[in-house]
Amino acid sequence: MGKDLKLYYTIREVSEMVGVAESALRFWEKEIPALHPKKTPTGVRQYTKEDIDLVRLIYHLVKEQGLTVKAARNRLKTSKKQVVEHQQVAARLKEIRNELQEMIDKLDELEEAVGVERLTMNDER
């Protein structure tokens, strides 16, 4: 079964997807009531796609924006739509930055192969 077809993900899988420690995920569950993955009778957490989206929002607020968990909880409570929009814009900007860096790297390779140096904005003509 492909990753896109899974209904539930373990805490380890979510931790690896998002890049946050399992202990942080457990802490966030305690501090942010909206984050409440299902648990099996043996206590194994089962995260849905919606849970993972929320974890990514919390990550954005806490790790990227530098908010405390309490501030992140309040922000999600009062303006979740704005948080989602901001996180989407930030993610797209990161993608664009990565694409631009790839283009610069390819240009550098071409210049090296041809033996030409690129002028920068600071170079005098």
Rosetta blueprint (number, residue, H / E / L):
1 M L
2 G L
3 K H
4 D H
5 L H
6 K L
7 L L
8 Y L
9 Y E
10 T L
11 I H
12 R H
13 E H
14 V H
15 S H
16 E H
17 M H
18 V H
19 G L
20 V L
21 A L
22 E H
23 S H
24 A H
25 L H
26 R H
27 F H
28 W H
29 E H
30 K H
31 E H
32 I L
33 P L
34 A L
35 L L
36 H L
37 P L
38 K E
39 K E
40 T L
41 P L
42 T L
43 G L
44 V L
45 R E
46 Q E
47 Y E
48 T L
49 K H
50 E H
51 D H
52 I H
53 D H
54 L H
55 V H
56 R H
57 L H
58 I H
59 Y H
60 H H
61 L H
62 V H
63 K H
64 E H
65 Q L
66 G L
67 L L
68 T L
69 V H
70 K H
71 A H
72 A H
73 R H
74 N H
75 R H
76 L H
77 K H
78 T H
79 S H
80 K H
81 K H
82 Q H
83 V H
84 V H
85 E H
86 H H
87 Q H
88 Q H
89 V H
90 A H
91 A H
92 R H
93 L H
94 K H
95 E H
96 I H
97 R H
98 N H
99 E H
100 L H
101 Q H
102 E H
103 M H
104 I H
105 D H
106 K H
107 L H
108 D H
109 E H
110 L H
111 E H
112 E H
113 A H
114 V H
115 G L
116 V L
117 E L
118 R L
119 L L
120 T L
121 M L
122 N L
123 D L
124 E L
125 R L
